[in-house]
Amino acid sequence: MSHATKAANFIQNESKTDWHNASIWKARTKRDVAAHNVPEWEELRNLASQIKDNVLGNLDNYLLQFEEAATKNGAIVHWAATPAEHNAIVLGILQQHQLKKVVKSKSMLTEECHLNPYLEANGVEVIDTDLGERIIQLRNEPPSHIVAPAIHLKREEIGELFHKELGTKKGATDPQYLTEAARQHLRTAFMESHAGLTGVNFAVAETGGVVVVTNEGNSDMGVHLNPVQIHCMGIEKIIPRAQDLGVFVRLLARSAIGQPISIFTSHHHRPKPGGEMHIVIVDNGRSEHLGREDFRNGLKCIRCGACMNTCPVYRRSGGHSYGYTVPGPIGSILTPGKDLKQHSDLPFASTLCGSCSDVCPVKIDIHEQLYKWRQIIAEEGHLNKSKTWSMRLAGKVLSHPKAYGFFGKMARMALRYMPRIAIYNGLNEWGKERELPEAPQQSFKEWYQQNQAKHE
């Protein structure tokens, strides 16, 4: 099902669409306030972008430096080229210690690799401990946003879910009551777990440490309560030095939801006494994407979600309409590289307004990459037939002045004299939500020739 079809289903509920749009725009507004309170904001963005340029140009060296430092610290480093390898490594670690219950903090990489269903199919219980992630896990659906995975749900829906799954009072919608119920539920999971698994926000090549940023502290709970800790990261999460963290930490929370800083910024360098620390480094197409000169900047992404919060299409179509782990503008430039034919509609799920590029803390040229993907999709023949034929016809008309003048005159006459139903019908997708402008009496060319004659 295409993005357009899924989006059309989403916006059928007009009140929920308006609420979704307003909720996400609130995060964008808070981001603007937070950014404006930092006089050197643009300087930070430039510096972050330059650091990431350096990383992408020397990624192999930084990864090896990180592995060496992490190994010296006592961590065990694993390499995975594919999601299957990543999942097998995690399962192997758990089976080695005969562990059957894992608490997991939010990780888009493990979502990308479909780790949860893989572990569950092999007899391991996985509990997502981020509140939003736990909500969507109980609903058996993917996240709709990379920072606020349950942003598409109203509290009434969450209340009904918790009544069914956690035994809360029927009809309860008070956020404090529901949060407390989730806290008690997750506390039991933490105490009964056998391993803690986290994502990675930043991995420091210089120190071999990984940094995990959360607002709930669930990541720390999972790591500190269990003898085995596992950190899963994409190869692009590397930054060169510990001092570079100051740049990215100042940008990340402000860009995401307008906070000056996240509540927890946790540094993990070595296993606890008697425990094990595993770091799983995953490629999954990132090396191939790095080789695409026009698109490599997409790997700078620090997963703040700012581009989603500002995108008028994402806000009104919902994250699930994109059909892949990372939705929104950033997902629409990363996903076509996975399967161009399957995801050829995503670069068109944009107005190309450029707002995504304007708010990106690492200055990814998102809207330009969307336009470049459109060109590639057209060149490789993945446009749908109706668009292909209409563009060919338009090309022929626009390349012949007489044909252009004739069809322009016919269109103006049609708008003035034809019955409305002949224009606004099921064949006119554009006209379903819009009114065509009032047709002028003459074209610009006719007006120009007429006025030129008057002045001769």
Buried (B, 14 or more C-beta within 10 A) or exposed (E): EBBBEBBEBBBEEEEBBEEBBEBBBEBBEBBEEBBEEBEEBEEBBBBBBEBBBBBBEBBEEBBEBBBEBBEEBEBBBBBBEEBEBBBBBBBEBBEEEEBBBBBBBBBBBBBBBBBBEBBEEEEBBBBBBBBBBBBBBBBEBBBBBBBBBBBBBBEEBBBBBBBEBBEBEEEBBEEEBBBEBBEEBBEEBBEEBBBBBBBBBBBBBBBBBBBBBBBBBBBBBBBBBBBBBBBBBBBBBBBBEBEBBEBBBBBBBBBBBBBEEBEBBBEBBBBBEEBBBBBBBBBBBBBEBBEBEBBBBBBBBBBBBBBBBBBEBBBBBBBBBBBBBBBBBBBBBBBBBBEBEEBBBBBBBBEBEBBBBEBBBBBBBBBBBBEBBBEBBBEEEBBEEEEEEEEEEEEEBEEEEEEBBEBBEEBBEEBEEEEEEEBBEEEEEEBEEEEEEEBEEBBEEBEEEEEEEEEE
